[in-house]
Amino acid sequence: MRTRKAILPDAQSIHDLISSYSGDGTLLPRTLAEICENVRDFVVLEDQGNIIGCGALHLYGTHLAEIRSITVSPGKQGKGGGGLLVKALLAEAKRHKVDCICLFTRKPEFFAAQGFSVAQRDDIPDKIYKDCHACPRFHCCDEVAMVRGDLPKFAILPEPANWLVKLQTWVPDAVDSSS
């Protein structure tokens, strides 16, 4: 088995892998178009020329990156492929001089063995703002937030949205009940 940076022709295989784990909620679904658009974020795991795993590193800035969409084909799990993917993604984060790598998972024991520790969601607002608030499970998330490296001391969030409005409550004057 070996890892390599993904290229555009790998997009369909990456999509197939992610789709096989998104039906049960293990992974968030990704469209083929989204994978094509972000293929440079992905690393693939190959075995005898076949793509059997993938993972992506999403950069927020030098303060934070996220490992996402990491998976290995069911028949190939337990053979070290997941560890190879994490190692390749951590090397990519190091190349970009990222201080902290985060992820959300339902398999914290696997990532703990890779040097990650449990974190509070509030410690990684970039991730929450970008992705979590749009997730259907936002208020009932069962994933564990984990980090490796120094927690960010700041966040790079977009300017306040111009569609936000300040609400003002209005209470009508008391009605004279004596009439």
VENKAGI-V894906 format. One line per field, one symbol per residue. ss: DSSP state (~ for helix, > for strand, _ for the rest). burial: + if it has 16 or more other C-alpha atoms within 10 Angstrom, else -. Layout:
BEGIN
ss = ???
burial = ???
END
This chain:
BEGIN
ss = _>>>>__~~~~~~~~~~~~~~~_________~~~~~~_~~~>>>>>>__>>>>>>>>>>>>__>>>>>>>>>_~~~____~~~~~~~~~~~~~~~____>>>>>>__~~~~~____>>__~~~_~~~~~~_~~~___~~~___>>>>>>______________________________
burial = --+-++---++-+++-+++++----++-+--+--++-++-++++++----++++++++++--+++++++++++-------++-+++-+++-++----++++++++--+--+----++++-+-+++++----+-----------+++++--++--+------------------------
END
